[in-house]
Amino acid sequence: MKVYMLKDVERVGLAGEIIKVPEGYARNFLVPRKLAEIVTPAQEAIYAKKAITIKNRKEVVSSKTSMLAEKISQLNLMLKKKMHDDDRLYGSISPTEVVDVLKEAGIVVAKNQIVFDKRITQKGKYDITVKLSASLQPKFSLKIVPEAA
């Protein structure tokens, strides 16, 4: 049975695709949960057009995301923080602080997209990962320096 996917379903299909699934799976799981709609032969052309427009939109979003990833990977940013005499920070660097530094550089991301390899508690240079998508995770360099007193 052919269905038009309304939402992404793991290991089944992505939103906007027309896929073939077992009839019972479509009628008992996908359709009642509004994850998909059944495609009749008369509707197939309509859903095919919808699938093409959604695919085009995804390509545009993908190209914008790729450009953003390229921009992020070329960044070398600096963050000034108060420190102890032995070059340790008062506390540690949070994703929110990194988001603020990125915002100053003209890049807007959410704090849950920032991934640290390890906690940042000392001055130095660190590679920070920005998770834009599952396959696109650019890194940029963040240098932590003491704040002038």
N, CA, C and O atoms as CSV, one atom per row, in Angstrom:
chain,resi,resn,atom,element,x,y,z
A,1,MET,N,N,0.848,-1.166,0.000
A,1,MET,CA,C,0.000,0.000,0.000
A,1,MET,C,C,0.898,1.234,0.000
A,1,MET,O,O,1.883,1.297,0.735
A,2,LYS,N,N,0.550,2.201,-0.822
A,2,LYS,CA,C,1.313,3.442,-0.892
A,2,LYS,C,C,0.728,4.459,0.081
A,2,LYS,O,O,-0.487,4.624,0.187
A,3,VAL,N,N,1.648,5.146,0.802
A,3,VAL,CA,C,1.236,6.202,1.719
A,3,VAL,C,C,2.101,7.434,1.484
A,3,VAL,O,O,3.246,7.343,1.041
A,4,TYR,N,N,1.520,8.578,1.792
A,4,TYR,CA,C,2.235,9.855,1.737
A,4,TYR,C,C,2.597,10.207,3.172
A,4,TYR,O,O,1.711,10.359,4.012
A,5,MET,N,N,3.882,10.337,3.462
A,5,MET,CA,C,4.348,10.589,4.825
A,5,MET,C,C,4.112,12.052,5.205
A,5,MET,O,O,4.569,12.964,4.517
A,6,LEU,N,N,3.389,12.263,6.315
A,6,LEU,CA,C,3.136,13.609,6.826
A,6,LEU,C,C,4.233,14.048,7.790
A,6,LEU,O,O,4.530,15.237,7.900
A,7,LYS,N,N,4.836,13.080,8.491
A,7,LYS,CA,C,5.911,13.362,9.441
A,7,LYS,C,C,7.020,12.339,9.238
A,7,LYS,O,O,6.795,11.274,8.664
A,8,ASP,N,N,8.217,12.669,9.712
A,8,ASP,CA,C,9.335,11.733,9.653
A,8,ASP,C,C,9.085,10.586,10.622
A,8,ASP,O,O,8.723,10.811,11.777
A,9,VAL,N,N,9.276,9.363,10.154
A,9,VAL,CA,C,9.167,8.174,11.000
A,9,VAL,C,C,10.462,7.393,10.822
A,9,VAL,O,O,10.826,7.010,9.710
A,10,GLU,N,N,11.153,7.164,11.941
A,10,GLU,CA,C,12.437,6.494,11.901
A,10,GLU,C,C,12.325,5.111,11.257
A,10,GLU,O,O,11.413,4.344,11.567
A,11,ARG,N,N,13.244,4.809,10.375
A,11,ARG,CA,C,13.336,3.541,9.644
A,11,ARG,C,C,12.150,3.266,8.720
A,11,ARG,O,O,11.992,2.144,8.240
A,12,VAL,N,N,11.313,4.280,8.467
A,12,VAL,CA,C,10.182,4.105,7.549
A,12,VAL,C,C,10.300,5.087,6.398
A,12,VAL,O,O,10.423,4.678,5.243
A,13,GLY,N,N,10.263,6.384,6.703
A,13,GLY,CA,C,10.361,7.385,5.651
A,13,GLY,C,C,10.327,8.789,6.208
A,13,GLY,O,O,10.026,9.006,7.382
A,14,LEU,N,N,10.642,9.735,5.348
A,14,LEU,CA,C,10.671,11.138,5.732
A,14,LEU,C,C,9.407,11.841,5.280
A,14,LEU,O,O,8.738,11.393,4.349
A,15,ALA,N,N,9.082,12.937,5.937
A,15,ALA,CA,C,7.903,13.722,5.581
A,15,ALA,C,C,8.006,14.163,4.127
A,15,ALA,O,O,9.059,14.608,3.671
A,16,GLY,N,N,6.884,14.032,3.401
A,16,GLY,CA,C,6.848,14.448,2.006
A,16,GLY,C,C,7.156,13.351,1.012
A,16,GLY,O,O,7.094,13.587,-0.195
A,17,GLU,N,N,7.482,12.170,1.474
A,17,GLU,CA,C,7.786,11.059,0.570
A,17,GLU,C,C,6.547,10.196,0.350
A,17,GLU,O,O,5.680,10.094,1.218
A,18,ILE,N,N,6.483,9.582,-0.819
A,18,ILE,CA,C,5.475,8.551,-1.080
A,18,ILE,C,C,6.218,7.227,-1.010
A,18,ILE,O,O,7.149,6.980,-1.777
A,19,ILE,N,N,5.790,6.369,-0.068
A,19,ILE,CA,C,6.483,5.095,0.123
A,19,ILE,C,C,5.480,3.952,0.154
A,19,ILE,O,O,4.278,4.155,0.328
A,20,LYS,N,N,6.003,2.756,-0.019
A,20,LYS,CA,C,5.172,1.559,0.019
A,20,LYS,C,C,5.411,0.862,1.358
A,20,LYS,O,O,6.549,0.570,1.724
A,21,VAL,N,N,4.314,0.599,2.086
A,21,VAL,CA,C,4.396,-0.073,3.382
A,21,VAL,C,C,3.343,-1.178,3.427
A,21,VAL,O,O,2.402,-1.163,2.633
A,22,PRO,N,N,3.487,-2.133,4.342
A,22,PRO,CA,C,2.441,-3.150,4.490
A,22,PRO,C,C,1.101,-2.506,4.860
A,22,PRO,O,O,1.058,-1.518,5.594
A,23,GLU,N,N,0.019,-3.073,4.347
A,23,GLU,CA,C,-1.313,-2.498,4.543
A,23,GLU,C,C,-1.682,-2.384,6.021
A,23,GLU,O,O,-2.228,-1.365,6.445
A,24,GLY,N,N,-1.391,-3.412,6.800
A,24,GLY,CA,C,-1.723,-3.391,8.222
A,24,GLY,C,C,-0.964,-2.308,8.969
A,24,GLY,O,O,-1.516,-1.652,9.852
A,25,TYR,N,N,0.293,-2.123,8.617
A,25,TYR,CA,C,1.107,-1.089,9.262
A,25,TYR,C,C,0.542,0.292,8.959
A,25,TYR,O,O,0.497,1.157,9.834
A,26,ALA,N,N,0.116,0.495,7.731
A,26,ALA,CA,C,-0.460,1.792,7.345
A,26,ALA,C,C,-1.775,2.032,8.071
A,26,ALA,O,O,-1.967,3.090,8.671
A,27,ARG,N,N,-2.681,1.063,8.025
A,27,ARG,CA,C,-4.025,1.256,8.589
A,27,ARG,C,C,-4.041,1.272,10.123
A,27,ARG,O,O,-4.845,1.981,10.727
A,28,ASN,N,N,-3.163,0.497,10.747
A,28,ASN,CA,C,-3.195,0.368,12.208
A,28,ASN,C,C,-2.222,1.289,12.952
A,28,ASN,O,O,-2.406,1.555,14.139
A,29,PHE,N,N,-1.194,1.773,12.261
A,29,PHE,CA,C,-0.206,2.592,12.957
A,29,PHE,C,C,-0.048,3.983,12.345
A,29,PHE,O,O,-0.262,4.987,13.023
A,30,LEU,N,N,0.322,4.044,11.079
A,30,LEU,CA,C,0.655,5.333,10.469
A,30,LEU,C,C,-0.544,6.272,10.332
A,30,LEU,O,O,-0.461,7.436,10.722
A,31,VAL,N,N,-1.643,5.784,9.789
A,31,VAL,CA,C,-2.806,6.647,9.531
A,31,VAL,C,C,-3.488,7.096,10.824
A,31,VAL,O,O,-3.777,8.286,10.952
A,32,PRO,N,N,-3.766,6.208,11.799
A,32,PRO,CA,C,-4.421,6.669,13.028
A,32,PRO,C,C,-3.609,7.711,13.812
A,32,PRO,O,O,-4.180,8.567,14.488
A,33,ARG,N,N,-2.297,7.634,13.718
A,33,ARG,CA,C,-1.433,8.584,14.430
A,33,ARG,C,C,-1.129,9.824,13.589
A,33,ARG,O,O,-0.333,10.673,13.989
A,34,LYS,N,N,-1.761,9.918,12.439
A,34,LYS,CA,C,-1.591,11.042,11.514
A,34,LYS,C,C,-0.130,11.235,11.116
A,34,LYS,O,O,0.353,12.360,10.991
A,35,LEU,N,N,0.557,10.118,10.922
A,35,LEU,CA,C,1.928,10.153,10.440
A,35,LEU,C,C,1.968,10.034,8.921
A,35,LEU,O,O,2.952,10.408,8.282
A,36,ALA,N,N,0.869,9.501,8.345
A,36,ALA,CA,C,0.806,9.307,6.897
A,36,ALA,C,C,-0.645,9.299,6.443
A,36,ALA,O,O,-1.569,9.135,7.240
A,37,GLU,N,N,-0.820,9.482,5.129
A,37,GLU,CA,C,-2.139,9.383,4.505
A,37,GLU,C,C,-2.062,8.328,3.410
A,37,GLU,O,O,-1.043,8.194,2.733
A,38,ILE,N,N,-3.143,7.589,3.246
A,38,ILE,CA,C,-3.192,6.569,2.203
A,38,ILE,C,C,-3.315,7.263,0.849
A,38,ILE,O,O,-4.092,8.204,0.688
A,39,VAL,N,N,-2.541,6.786,-0.115
A,39,VAL,CA,C,-2.550,7.359,-1.460
A,39,VAL,C,C,-3.319,6.422,-2.383
A,39,VAL,O,O,-2.928,5.273,-2.588
A,40,THR,N,N,-4.416,6.929,-2.936
A,40,THR,CA,C,-5.171,6.166,-3.928
A,40,THR,C,C,-4.599,6.488,-5.305
A,40,THR,O,O,-3.928,7.508,-5.469
A,41,PRO,N,N,-4.854,5.634,-6.297
A,41,PRO,CA,C,-4.326,5.914,-7.638
A,41,PRO,C,C,-4.772,7.281,-8.180
A,41,PRO,O,O,-4.023,7.927,-8.913
A,42,ALA,N,N,-5.972,7.720,-7.827
A,42,ALA,CA,C,-6.456,9.014,-8.308
A,42,ALA,C,C,-5.690,10.172,-7.664
A,42,ALA,O,O,-5.522,11.223,-8.282
A,43,GLN,N,N,-5.232,9.986,-6.448
A,43,GLN,CA,C,-4.537,11.054,-5.722
A,43,GLN,C,C,-3.025,11.036,-5.932
A,43,GLN,O,O,-2.331,11.961,-5.509
A,44,GLU,N,N,-2.521,10.011,-6.570
A,44,GLU,CA,C,-1.073,9.831,-6.662
A,44,GLU,C,C,-0.368,11.019,-7.321
A,44,GLU,O,O,0.709,11.412,-6.874
A,45,ALA,N,N,-0.945,11.590,-8.358
A,45,ALA,CA,C,-0.324,12.733,-9.042
A,45,ALA,C,C,-0.264,13.950,-8.122
A,45,ALA,O,O,0.730,14.676,-8.112
A,46,ILE,N,N,-1.324,14.172,-7.353
A,46,ILE,CA,C,-1.362,15.315,-6.429
A,46,ILE,C,C,-0.266,15.175,-5.374
A,46,ILE,O,O,0.471,16.122,-5.099
A,47,TYR,N,N,-0.170,13.976,-4.784
A,47,TYR,CA,C,0.840,13.758,-3.750
A,47,TYR,C,C,2.255,13.787,-4.333
A,47,TYR,O,O,3.193,14.196,-3.649
A,48,ALA,N,N,2.418,13.360,-5.579
A,48,ALA,CA,C,3.732,13.414,-6.220
A,48,ALA,C,C,4.190,14.867,-6.359
A,48,ALA,O,O,5.363,15.172,-6.145
A,49,LYS,N,N,3.263,15.764,-6.718
A,49,LYS,CA,C,3.605,17.192,-6.822
A,49,LYS,C,C,3.989,17.752,-5.453
A,49,LYS,O,O,4.943,18.521,-5.333
A,50,LYS,N,N,3.232,17.357,-4.415
A,50,LYS,CA,C,3.554,17.809,-3.056
A,50,LYS,C,C,4.947,17.327,-2.655
A,50,LYS,O,O,5.726,18.070,-2.057
A,51,ALA,N,N,5.245,16.076,-2.992
A,51,ALA,CA,C,6.545,15.500,-2.643
A,51,ALA,C,C,7.674,16.273,-3.320
A,51,ALA,O,O,8.724,16.493,-2.715
A,52,ILE,N,N,7.466,16.682,-4.559
A,52,ILE,CA,C,8.494,17.432,-5.288
A,52,ILE,C,C,8.713,18.803,-4.655
A,52,ILE,O,O,9.855,19.233,-4.491
A,53,THR,N,N,7.625,19.496,-4.298
A,53,THR,CA,C,7.789,20.823,-3.684
A,53,THR,C,C,8.480,20.727,-2.324
A,53,THR,O,O,9.302,21.578,-1.985
A,54,ILE,N,N,8.154,19.703,-1.552
A,54,ILE,CA,C,8.812,19.522,-0.251
A,54,ILE,C,C,10.289,19.193,-0.446
A,54,ILE,O,O,11.137,19.666,0.310
A,55,LYS,N,N,10.596,18.385,-1.460
A,55,LYS,CA,C,11.990,18.043,-1.741
A,55,LYS,C,C,12.777,19.300,-2.112
A,55,LYS,O,O,13.915,19.473,-1.677
A,56,ASN,N,N,12.171,20.175,-2.913
A,56,ASN,CA,C,12.837,21.427,-3.296
A,56,ASN,C,C,13.088,22.312,-2.080
A,56,ASN,O,O,14.155,22.913,-1.956
A,57,ARG,N,N,12.111,22.391,-1.188
A,57,ARG,CA,C,12.284,23.185,0.035
A,57,ARG,C,C,13.419,22.632,0.884
A,57,ARG,O,O,14.224,23.388,1.430
A,58,LYS,N,N,13.479,21.300,0.994
A,58,LYS,CA,C,14.536,20.679,1.792
A,58,LYS,C,C,15.909,20.966,1.191
A,58,LYS,O,O,16.879,21.150,1.925
A,59,GLU,N,N,15.997,21.005,-0.146
A,59,GLU,CA,C,17.267,21.306,-0.801
A,59,GLU,C,C,17.707,22.736,-0.494
A,59,GLU,O,O,18.890,22.985,-0.266
A,60,VAL,N,N,16.764,23.669,-0.486
A,60,VAL,CA,C,17.083,25.063,-0.165
A,60,VAL,C,C,17.572,25.166,1.274
A,60,VAL,O,O,18.575,25.826,1.547
A,61,VAL,N,N,16.867,24.517,2.191
A,61,VAL,CA,C,17.270,24.533,3.600
A,61,VAL,C,C,18.635,23.878,3.760
A,61,VAL,O,O,19.473,24.362,4.522
A,62,SER,N,N,18.861,22.787,3.050
A,62,SER,CA,C,20.127,22.078,3.123
A,62,SER,C,C,21.274,22.959,2.631
A,62,SER,O,O,22.348,22.964,3.233
A,63,SER,N,N,21.061,23.700,1.550
A,63,SER,CA,C,22.125,24.562,1.035
A,63,SER,C,C,22.411,25.706,2.006
A,63,SER,O,O,23.568,26.086,2.189
A,64,LYS,N,N,21.362,26.259,2.632
A,64,LYS,CA,C,21.570,27.319,3.623
A,64,LYS,C,C,22.337,26.777,4.829
A,64,LYS,O,O,23.216,27.450,5.366
A,65,THR,N,N,21.999,25.565,5.246
A,65,THR,CA,C,22.678,24.946,6.379
A,65,THR,C,C,24.141,24.682,6.041
A,65,THR,O,O,25.016,24.866,6.886
A,66,SER,N,N,24.407,24.255,4.819
A,66,SER,CA,C,25.787,24.011,4.392
A,66,SER,C,C,26.600,25.302,4.402
A,66,SER,O,O,27.760,25.310,4.814
A,67,MET,N,N,25.985,26.393,3.945
A,67,MET,CA,C,26.675,27.685,3.953
A,67,MET,C,C,26.963,28.129,5.386
A,67,MET,O,O,28.036,28.662,5.670
A,68,LEU,N,N,26.007,27.909,6.286
A,68,LEU,CA,C,26.194,28.249,7.695
A,68,LEU,C,C,27.321,27.413,8.300
A,68,LEU,O,O,28.132,27.926,9.070
A,69,ALA,N,N,27.370,26.132,7.953
A,69,ALA,CA,C,28.419,25.246,8.460
A,69,ALA,C,C,29.792,25.719,7.991
A,69,ALA,O,O,30.754,25.703,8.759
A,70,GLU,N,N,29.880,26.136,6.742
A,70,GLU,CA,C,31.145,26.640,6.201
A,70,GLU,C,C,31.581,27.902,6.951
A,70,GLU,O,O,32.756,28.069,7.278
A,71,LYS,N,N,30.628,28.771,7.212
A,71,LYS,CA,C,30.907,30.017,7.934
A,71,LYS,C,C,31.380,29.722,9.361
A,71,LYS,O,O,32.322,30.344,9.853
A,72,ILE,N,N,30.720,28.769,10.016
A,72,ILE,CA,C,31.078,28.410,11.394
A,72,ILE,C,C,32.475,27.803,11.458
A,72,ILE,O,O,33.251,28.124,12.359
A,73,SER,N,N,32.800,26.928,10.509
A,73,SER,CA,C,34.088,26.231,10.558
A,73,SER,C,C,35.277,27.172,10.347
A,73,SER,O,O,36.409,26.814,10.669
A,74,GLN,N,N,35.033,28.362,9.814
A,74,GLN,CA,C,36.123,29.316,9.596
A,74,GLN,C,C,36.308,30.282,10.767
A,74,GLN,O,O,37.198,31.131,10.731
A,75,LEU,N,N,35.481,30.161,11.796
A,75,LEU,CA,C,35.531,31.098,12.918
A,75,LEU,C,C,36.679,30.809,13.881
A,75,LEU,O,O,37.012,29.656,14.154
A,76,ASN,N,N,37.267,31.880,14.384
A,76,ASN,CA,C,38.223,31.842,15.488
A,76,ASN,C,C,37.779,32.932,16.450
A,76,ASN,O,O,38.051,34.111,16.221
A,77,LEU,N,N,37.102,32.550,17.516
A,77,LEU,CA,C,36.526,33.521,18.439
A,77,LEU,C,C,37.292,33.564,19.753
A,77,LEU,O,O,38.032,32.641,20.093
A,78,MET,N,N,37.097,34.664,20.486
A,78,MET,CA,C,37.771,34.841,21.761
A,78,MET,C,C,36.737,35.234,22.812
A,78,MET,O,O,35.826,36.019,22.545
A,79,LEU,N,N,36.895,34.673,24.016
A,79,LEU,CA,C,35.991,34.962,25.125
A,79,LEU,C,C,36.827,35.363,26.337
A,79,LEU,O,O,37.721,34.629,26.758
A,80,LYS,N,N,36.524,36.543,26.894
A,80,LYS,CA,C,37.248,37.021,28.072
A,80,LYS,C,C,36.454,36.663,29.319
A,80,LYS,O,O,35.259,36.948,29.412
A,81,LYS,N,N,37.137,36.029,30.288
A,81,LYS,CA,C,36.494,35.596,31.533
A,81,LYS,C,C,37.409,35.903,32.720
A,81,LYS,O,O,38.628,35.989,32.578
A,82,LYS,N,N,36.790,36.067,33.894
A,82,LYS,CA,C,37.562,36.242,35.125
A,82,LYS,C,C,38.211,34.912,35.487
A,82,LYS,O,O,37.618,33.845,35.330
A,83,MET,N,N,39.472,35.008,35.988
A,83,MET,CA,C,40.215,33.786,36.304
A,83,MET,C,C,40.950,33.912,37.627
A,83,MET,O,O,41.221,35.010,38.113
A,84,HIS,N,N,41.266,32.742,38.200
A,84,HIS,CA,C,42.125,32.664,39.377
A,84,HIS,C,C,43.562,32.957,38.929
A,84,HIS,O,O,43.829,33.109,37.737
A,85,ASP,N,N,44.473,33.034,39.887
A,85,ASP,CA,C,45.879,33.281,39.558
A,85,ASP,C,C,46.508,32.123,38.782
A,85,ASP,O,O,47.460,32.333,38.030
A,86,ASP,N,N,45.994,30.913,38.953
A,86,ASP,CA,C,46.565,29.747,38.273
A,86,ASP,C,C,45.854,29.433,36.952
A,86,ASP,O,O,45.831,28.279,36.523
A,87,ASP,N,N,45.280,30.443,36.309
A,87,ASP,CA,C,44.635,30.341,34.988
A,87,ASP,C,C,43.407,29.437,34.955
A,87,ASP,O,O,43.039,28.935,33.893
A,88,ARG,N,N,42.773,29.227,36.096
A,88,ARG,CA,C,41.510,28.497,36.122
A,88,ARG,C,C,40.373,29.503,36.144
A,88,ARG,O,O,40.495,30.577,36.733
A,89,LEU,N,N,39.281,29.156,35.508
A,89,LEU,CA,C,38.110,30.029,35.464
A,89,LEU,C,C,37.339,29.970,36.774
A,89,LEU,O,O,37.412,28.981,37.505
A,90,TYR,N,N,36.610,31.022,37.061
A,90,TYR,CA,C,35.614,30.980,38.128
A,90,TYR,C,C,34.414,30.251,37.524
A,90,TYR,O,O,33.647,30.857,36.776
A,91,GLY,N,N,34.239,28.994,37.825
A,91,GLY,CA,C,33.170,28.202,37.214
A,91,GLY,C,C,33.651,27.591,35.912
A,91,GLY,O,O,34.825,27.246,35.779
A,92,SER,N,N,32.749,27.456,34.949
A,92,SER,CA,C,33.117,26.917,33.645
A,92,SER,C,C,32.311,27.634,32.564
A,92,SER,O,O,31.381,28.384,32.859
A,93,ILE,N,N,32.680,27.393,31.325
A,93,ILE,CA,C,31.993,28.018,30.189
A,93,ILE,C,C,30.722,27.224,29.901
A,93,ILE,O,O,30.755,25.995,29.826
A,94,SER,N,N,29.610,27.925,29.740
A,94,SER,CA,C,28.336,27.262,29.449
A,94,SER,C,C,27.985,27.429,27.967
A,94,SER,O,O,28.496,28.333,27.306
A,95,PRO,N,N,27.121,26.565,27.451
A,95,PRO,CA,C,26.675,26.715,26.062
A,95,PRO,C,C,26.022,28.076,25.798
A,95,PRO,O,O,26.124,28.606,24.691
A,96,THR,N,N,25.360,28.637,26.797
A,96,THR,CA,C,24.718,29.944,26.634
A,96,THR,C,C,25.751,31.027,26.336
A,96,THR,O,O,25.511,31.908,25.510
A,97,GLU,N,N,26.901,30.962,27.009
A,97,GLU,CA,C,27.962,31.941,26.750
A,97,GLU,C,C,28.515,31.793,25.339
A,97,GLU,O,O,28.833,32.787,24.686
A,98,VAL,N,N,28.629,30.558,24.869
A,98,VAL,CA,C,29.119,30.316,23.512
A,98,VAL,C,C,28.107,30.832,22.491
A,98,VAL,O,O,28.491,31.404,21.471
A,99,VAL,N,N,26.817,30.633,22.760
A,99,VAL,CA,C,25.765,31.143,21.872
A,99,VAL,C,C,25.852,32.661,21.780
A,99,VAL,O,O,25.695,33.226,20.698
A,100,ASP,N,N,26.103,33.327,22.909
A,100,ASP,CA,C,26.230,34.786,22.911
A,100,ASP,C,C,27.423,35.250,22.078
A,100,ASP,O,O,27.327,36.237,21.348
A,101,VAL,N,N,28.548,34.539,22.186
A,101,VAL,CA,C,29.737,34.885,21.404
A,101,VAL,C,C,29.457,34.681,19.913
A,101,VAL,O,O,29.854,35.501,19.085
A,102,LEU,N,N,28.776,33.591,19.577
A,102,LEU,CA,C,28.421,33.345,18.172
A,102,LEU,C,C,27.463,34.417,17.656
A,102,LEU,O,O,27.565,34.845,16.507
A,103,LYS,N,N,26.542,34.846,18.502
A,103,LYS,CA,C,25.574,35.877,18.109
A,103,LYS,C,C,26.291,37.182,17.772
A,103,LYS,O,O,25.913,37.881,16.832
A,104,GLU,N,N,27.335,37.506,18.549
A,104,GLU,CA,C,28.136,38.699,18.264
A,104,GLU,C,C,28.834,38.581,16.914
A,104,GLU,O,O,29.082,39.586,16.248
A,105,ALA,N,N,29.153,37.342,16.509
A,105,ALA,CA,C,29.801,37.111,15.216
A,105,ALA,C,C,28.783,37.015,14.080
A,105,ALA,O,O,29.161,36.831,12.923
A,106,GLY,N,N,27.494,37.140,14.405
A,106,GLY,CA,C,26.463,37.132,13.371
A,106,GLY,C,C,25.875,35.772,13.071
A,106,GLY,O,O,25.237,35.588,12.034
A,107,ILE,N,N,26.078,34.812,13.963
A,107,ILE,CA,C,25.554,33.457,13.754
A,107,ILE,C,C,24.598,33.124,14.893
A,107,ILE,O,O,24.957,33.211,16.068
A,108,VAL,N,N,23.385,32.745,14.531
A,108,VAL,CA,C,22.367,32.441,15.534
A,108,VAL,C,C,22.134,30.929,15.577
A,108,VAL,O,O,21.726,30.321,14.588
A,109,VAL,N,N,22.403,30.338,16.744
A,109,VAL,CA,C,22.128,28.919,16.985
A,109,VAL,C,C,21.515,28.787,18.373
A,109,VAL,O,O,21.604,29.705,19.188
A,110,ALA,N,N,20.900,27.653,18.633
A,110,ALA,CA,C,20.318,27.385,19.949
A,110,ALA,C,C,21.384,26.785,20.862
A,110,ALA,O,O,22.351,26.184,20.395
A,111,LYS,N,N,21.193,26.955,22.167
A,111,LYS,CA,C,22.207,26.454,23.101
A,111,LYS,C,C,22.283,24.932,23.113
A,111,LYS,O,O,23.323,24.377,23.467
A,112,ASN,N,N,21.204,24.242,22.735
A,112,ASN,CA,C,21.267,22.776,22.701
A,112,ASN,C,C,22.027,22.262,21.478
A,112,ASN,O,O,22.247,21.057,21.358
A,113,GLN,N,N,22.431,23.149,20.574
A,113,GLN,CA,C,23.223,22.751,19.415
A,113,GLN,C,C,24.724,22.823,19.699
A,113,GLN,O,O,25.527,22.366,18.886
A,114,ILE,N,N,25.102,23.383,20.828
A,114,ILE,CA,C,26.512,23.523,21.191
A,114,ILE,C,C,26.959,22.264,21.926
A,114,ILE,O,O,26.326,21.839,22.892
A,115,VAL,N,N,28.069,21.667,21.454
A,115,VAL,CA,C,28.584,20.433,22.052
A,115,VAL,C,C,30.048,20.655,22.438
A,115,VAL,O,O,30.868,21.036,21.602
A,116,PHE,N,N,30.366,20.411,23.713
A,116,PHE,CA,C,31.743,20.499,24.194
A,116,PHE,C,C,32.354,19.103,24.200
A,116,PHE,O,O,31.678,18.125,24.519
A,117,ASP,N,N,33.655,19.010,23.840
A,117,ASP,CA,C,34.359,17.735,23.961
A,117,ASP,C,C,34.589,17.415,25.435
A,117,ASP,O,O,34.487,16.264,25.860
A,118,LYS,N,N,34.901,18.458,26.203
A,118,LYS,CA,C,35.090,18.324,27.648
A,118,LYS,C,C,34.739,19.661,28.286
A,118,LYS,O,O,34.605,20.663,27.584
A,119,ARG,N,N,34.590,19.691,29.603
A,119,ARG,CA,C,34.274,20.944,30.302
A,119,ARG,C,C,35.405,21.947,30.135
A,119,ARG,O,O,36.581,21.586,30.178
A,120,ILE,N,N,35.044,23.190,29.946
A,120,ILE,CA,C,36.044,24.241,29.782
A,120,ILE,C,C,36.172,24.971,31.112
A,120,ILE,O,O,35.289,25.732,31.509
A,121,THR,N,N,37.301,24.723,31.799
A,121,THR,CA,C,37.516,25.318,33.119
A,121,THR,C,C,38.830,26.081,33.208
A,121,THR,O,O,39.131,26.663,34.250
A,122,GLN,N,N,39.625,26.091,32.130
A,122,GLN,CA,C,40.912,26.782,32.136
A,122,GLN,C,C,41.046,27.625,30.880
A,122,GLN,O,O,40.311,27.448,29.909
A,123,LYS,N,N,42.018,28.562,30.923
A,123,LYS,CA,C,42.240,29.350,29.713
A,123,LYS,C,C,42.902,28.464,28.669
A,123,LYS,O,O,43.534,27.461,28.998
A,124,GLY,N,N,42.751,28.842,27.423
A,124,GLY,CA,C,43.339,28.071,26.346
A,124,GLY,C,C,42.468,28.109,25.107
A,124,GLY,O,O,41.501,28.867,25.028
A,125,LYS,N,N,42.829,27.276,24.140
A,125,LYS,CA,C,42.115,27.221,22.870
A,125,LYS,C,C,41.350,25.898,22.806
A,125,LYS,O,O,41.918,24.832,23.045
A,126,TYR,N,N,40.057,25.976,22.481
A,126,TYR,CA,C,39.198,24.793,22.473
A,126,TYR,C,C,38.439,24.701,21.149
A,126,TYR,O,O,38.081,25.717,20.552
A,127,ASP,N,N,38.201,23.470,20.705
A,127,ASP,CA,C,37.355,23.236,19.535
A,127,ASP,C,C,35.939,22.973,20.024
A,127,ASP,O,O,35.707,22.062,20.819
A,128,ILE,N,N,34.993,23.777,19.542
A,128,ILE,CA,C,33.588,23.663,19.923
A,128,ILE,C,C,32.811,23.162,18.718
A,128,ILE,O,O,32.988,23.669,17.610
A,129,THR,N,N,31.955,22.174,18.924
A,129,THR,CA,C,31.134,21.612,17.853
A,129,THR,C,C,29.743,22.226,17.901
A,129,THR,O,O,29.153,22.379,18.970
A,130,VAL,N,N,29.228,22.577,16.721
A,130,VAL,CA,C,27.859,23.073,16.592
A,130,VAL,C,C,27.086,22.023,15.805
A,130,VAL,O,O,27.397,21.762,14.643
A,131,LYS,N,N,26.084,21.422,16.432
A,131,LYS,CA,C,25.316,20.353,15.801
A,131,LYS,C,C,24.150,20.966,15.017
A,131,LYS,O,O,23.089,21.240,15.577
A,132,LEU,N,N,24.367,21.176,13.709
A,132,LEU,CA,C,23.327,21.742,12.853
A,132,LEU,C,C,22.328,20.675,12.426
A,132,LEU,O,O,21.127,20.934,12.345
A,133,SER,N,N,22.830,19.478,12.153
A,133,SER,CA,C,21.981,18.332,11.825
A,133,SER,C,C,22.766,17.080,12.191
A,133,SER,O,O,23.905,17.163,12.649
A,134,ALA,N,N,22.156,15.930,11.989
A,134,ALA,CA,C,22.831,14.682,12.352
A,134,ALA,C,C,24.120,14.489,11.552
A,134,ALA,O,O,25.091,13.935,12.067
A,135,SER,N,N,24.133,14.939,10.305
A,135,SER,CA,C,25.300,14.732,9.459
A,135,SER,C,C,26.200,15.961,9.356
A,135,SER,O,O,27.329,15.852,8.877
A,136,LEU,N,N,25.730,17.113,9.790
A,136,LEU,CA,C,26.475,18.358,9.630
A,136,LEU,C,C,26.808,18.945,11.000
A,136,LEU,O,O,25.954,19.535,11.661
A,137,GLN,N,N,28.081,18.770,11.418
A,137,GLN,CA,C,28.511,19.229,12.733
A,137,GLN,C,C,29.852,19.956,12.619
A,137,GLN,O,O,30.896,19.378,12.920
A,138,PRO,N,N,29.829,21.222,12.185
A,138,PRO,CA,C,31.086,21.955,12.047
A,138,PRO,C,C,31.685,22.313,13.404
A,138,PRO,O,O,30.980,22.418,14.407
A,139,LYS,N,N,33.009,22.497,13.408
A,139,LYS,CA,C,33.716,22.905,14.624
A,139,LYS,C,C,34.326,24.279,14.394
A,139,LYS,O,O,34.686,24.635,13.272
A,140,PHE,N,N,34.435,25.043,15.473
A,140,PHE,CA,C,35.144,26.313,15.406
A,140,PHE,C,C,36.047,26.428,16.621
A,140,PHE,O,O,35.900,25.694,17.598
A,141,SER,N,N,36.984,27.361,16.541
A,141,SER,CA,C,37.966,27.534,17.597
A,141,SER,C,C,37.534,28.654,18.538
A,141,SER,O,O,37.173,29.744,18.094
A,142,LEU,N,N,37.574,28.378,19.843
A,142,LEU,CA,C,37.235,29.363,20.865
A,142,LEU,C,C,38.420,29.494,21.812
A,142,LEU,O,O,38.844,28.521,22.437
A,143,LYS,N,N,38.948,30.715,21.909
A,143,LYS,CA,C,40.087,30.966,22.785
A,143,LYS,C,C,39.586,31.669,24.039
A,143,LYS,O,O,38.915,32.698,23.959
A,144,ILE,N,N,39.917,31.107,25.199
A,144,ILE,CA,C,39.535,31.679,26.487
A,144,ILE,C,C,40.738,32.451,27.023
A,144,ILE,O,O,41.823,31.893,27.182
A,145,VAL,N,N,40.535,33.744,27.299
A,145,VAL,CA,C,41.623,34.591,27.789
A,145,VAL,C,C,41.183,35.290,29.076
A,145,VAL,O,O,39.987,35.454,29.313
A,146,PRO,N,N,42.152,35.706,29.913
A,146,PRO,CA,C,41.795,36.412,31.149
A,146,PRO,C,C,41.221,37.797,30.851
A,146,PRO,O,O,41.636,38.479,29.913
A,147,GLU,N,N,40.267,38.183,31.669
A,147,GLU,CA,C,39.670,39.507,31.560
A,147,GLU,C,C,40.624,40.520,32.194
A,147,GLU,O,O,41.145,40.279,33.283
A,148,ALA,N,N,40.853,41.641,31.529
A,148,ALA,CA,C,41.754,42.661,32.072
A,148,ALA,C,C,41.120,43.306,33.302
A,148,ALA,O,O,39.950,43.690,33.280
A,149,ALA,N,N,41.900,43.419,34.366
A,149,ALA,CA,C,41.365,43.965,35.620
A,149,ALA,C,C,41.336,45.468,35.631
A,149,ALA,O,O,40.912,46.070,36.617
